């Protein structure tokens, strides 16, 4: 607006100068043209005045427009302030909405987790064949936790935390040994001679019963039983899976009862319930199909000439247990040698092993088997050139009973000694010689696997008899808890409802006496597969025992101090199966 006024003023000045110049020209030109020039000047001045008037009008209009523009700018500022307030309120609302969405997502995740957990619990209930009557009975009857009272049920309470034990139900006033003979799962254990087709051809005490292999393999008839594990106190494995079992009641019964289940050892290859299995009486040796005069012979001194295609795994007295000193006696090869006897024969398996463990602690009233039965062959000096285990058969005098041998023969190469010291003689629990000590025994049907973030790994249990070394899927099912992440003496067993029958450590803070008194070896933060062996060897002293697990050996391991055992899982309702049951009942 000011620039326009300046331009008009300049125009007026120009007109004035022009007029003045014209007047000057007129004066110079003379008086003859003065009137005409004067008229021109006046006309110019009039034009300037008109232009000035018009300019004043334009300036007035411009001022009016400026005033209106100022009002608009003021209004726009107010609108801007109002809009800023709205934006601030919107941002506040958005922040609150974001927080609500975050909370909603957290609630959703929690609901999903709870739903998954609920679904898992439902599947567990289904898998355990619970029905509504059993659930209602369990709610109404707390005897499972307070202690069942029926005389035909025997049990033990193991307080891992306080290192105490208490006999329960029908075992309350009993002592190990003869007091338990009236229960078939204990007193019904009988040594017997078994042919390759699974037929029992003689029993301990019969005139024709032999333990040298001439009447077949020496096995122990184990009647079926039902079991119940009641977890009284337990807490989560914080850095793993499942629970530490702190206090539990273990029960067994000859017959089915509400809440009890048939022990998983008593199912045949088709999943049928069976009335018995046959455990080996002695640690495994080998029958050489090409030995002797060419018709076969037992290898008496662990000669390293095994042929997995034709040789057979054995259970007889008076021989050196087989080892992997130089031959490839791996866990799968023990199974292959057993299978050469027949399809029902196997290397020792995790389910029969666990059945023996459960029966032992209930009868002994404790978990330290070295204290309850005997030290075992665990104090023999070592010689790294040999398999230093002692010969089988020195507990033959005990028959179907438990205890320790009077003397045991040990050999190291050509050196033969007769041992009588407590820590150098064989032991037997109800016909099974050396469940611990003398030589490690492979256990099949269990793999340990971890991904580096599962402590010592998780056990995977084979659900049938199709065994594999490096497998953790399909027929190899997770046990539901992780193994201890430190070597040491056991202080707690792992627990899950899926594998409540399994005795493997989840924590090792105990000592050589209590609560278990046995050691466990693992691989810290396991990443990969490991196999299982049990019991210990001739030089393991008080680490050895019925729960002494070595879970840190890789797939394919064989060594001079590792051997195995036999077990036979019969086929339900076969002619041999039926005849064996009838023969046992007569005994």
Secondary structure by P-SEA (a helix, b strand, c coil): caaaaaaaaaaaaaaaaaaaaaaaaaaaacccaaaaaaaaaaaaaaaaaaaaaaaaaaaaaaaaaaaaaaaaaaaaaaaaaaaaaaaaaaaaaaaaaaaaaaaaaaaaaaaaaaaaaaaaaaaaaaaacccaaaaaaaaaccccccccccccccbbbbccccbbbbbcccccccccccccccccccccbbbbbbccccccccccccccccccccccbbbbbbbbbcccccccccccccccccccccbbbbbbbccccccccccccccccccccccbbbbbcccbbbbcccccccccccccccccccccccbbbbbbccccccccccccccaaaaaaaaaccccccccccaaaaaaaaaaaaaaaccccccccccccccbbbbbcccccccccccccccccccccccbbbbbcccbbbbbcccccbbbbccccccccccbbbbbccbbbbbccccccbbbbbccccccccccccccccccccccccccccccbbbbccccccccccccccccccccccbbbbbbccccbbbbbbcccccccccccccccccccccccccccccccbbbbbbbcccaaaaaaaaaaaac
